[in-house]
């Protein structure tokens, strides 16, 4: 069951059922205004990511998100900047009906091997609302000034 509330700093919160199968505390927000919770690796043994290598890293966390929400798995900027390690399918989407382990696909774009240790903060989890679309097939789309221009058609400056 989920419940939406507002705390004193006007940030809305949503209660989400969770199973913590790791030996670590539940993910937390590092600061009061953080958008993402820090996900930690839940490992029996360290995992070495060689340059160019990617691996699925378990977190031990399972969620029951309310309908109309998704959880997005995003990179941690420090890992990307300092080591070239990021989330391969960024952002990864966790659908509201998924009940398995929240896994993080890490890839090493760096030049040196990177070791993922148990309990290390490896990614962020951001909750987002969404709407589903209902297609309406038409022969012609409404005109705009931009039209079909894309991929840099508006310039760089």
N, C-alpha and C positions, 0 to 999 in steps of 0.2 A: 504494500500500500504506500502511496506517496502523498505528501502534503506540502503545499507551497506556502512559504512564510517569508516575511521580511525581517531582517535584523535591524538593530538600531542605526547601522550605517547605510541603510537603504539598499543593501545587496540582498536579492532574493535567494532563498535556499529551497531545495527540494529534497525531501526525504527519499532515500533509495535503499532498498533491501540489498544486502551484500553478504557474501560468505568469504571469510578471510581464511584461505587454506595455506597461507604462508606463515612463517614464524616471525613475521615483522608486523608492526603496527599498521593499521589501516592507512591508506594514503591521506595526506593532509595538504592544506594550502600553506605555502611557505611564508606568505605575508597576508595581511587582512584583505588586500585588494587583488590578490592573485586570481587569475581566471582558471588556472590549471592546478590539479592535484598532482603531486609527484608520485609516479609509479616506481616501485622498487623491484629489482630482479629477485626472483625466488628460485634459487639454485642449490643443488646438492654439491656441485663442483663449479669452480670458475670456468668461464667460457672465453677462449681466445678468439678474437676476430682479426684475422689477417687482412691486410689491405685488399679491398675489393670483395671481401667475403661478407655474406649476410647470414644471420641465424635468427630463429624464433626464440625469444627469451620469455619464459613464463613469469607471471607476477603472483600467481596463487590467488588472485582476486576473481570472484564471479559476481555479476550484477543482475538485478531485475529492474531494468529501467522502465519508467512509465511510458505508455503509448504517446507518440508525438515528440519523443526525445531520442537523441542518439548521444553516445559518448565518442569523442574524437581523441585518438591517440596522436600526440604531436611530439616533435623532437624537443629536447632540452638544448637551449642555445649554448650553454657552456660546453656540452659534449661535442656539439658541432664545431664550435669555434676553436676549442683547444685540441681536439683529437680528430676531427673530421668524421665523427660518428653521429649518425642520424637515423630517423625512422624511414625505412625504405618506402612504404606505401603511405606517405604522409599527406594529409592526415588519414590515419586508419579509422574506419567507422565501426563502431559496435552498435548493432541494431537492438531495438528494445526487446525483441524476442530471442536474442542470443543468451544462452545461459552457461557457456563454457568459460574456460580460463581466459582472462584478458592477456593475450600474448602480444609482445612487441617485436616487430621485425626490425632488428638493428642491422645497419650496413656500415662498414668501415670505408669511408672515402679518403681516409688519411694515408700517410706514407709509412706509418709504423703500426705494428700489431697493437691491439687494444684488448685488455683483459677486463671482462665484465665479472664483477664479484657479487656474491650473494648479498642482498640488501642495498646494493648500489642504486641510486636514483637514475633511471634510464630513459624516462619519457614523462610527458604530462598527459593528464586526462581532463578534457574539457567537455562539459555537458552543454548540449545545444538543442533547441527546439527546432522542429521542421514542420513543413506542410507537404502533403503528397499532392502530385498533380493529377488532374483529370483532363485528358486530351480532348481537344475540340479540333477535328480536322477541317481545314479551310483550303481554298484554292490559292489565295493571296494573303500575305501577312500585311498588317497595317504599316504604312510608310513612316519612316523616320528620317531625320537629317543625316544620320550616320549610315543608314542602309546596311549593306553587307560588309562594310569596312571593318576590318579587324587585324589582329597580328601586327600592331604597330602603325596602323593606318592614320592614327591621330597624331603621330609624331613622337619625338622623345623629349622635347622641351616645351 
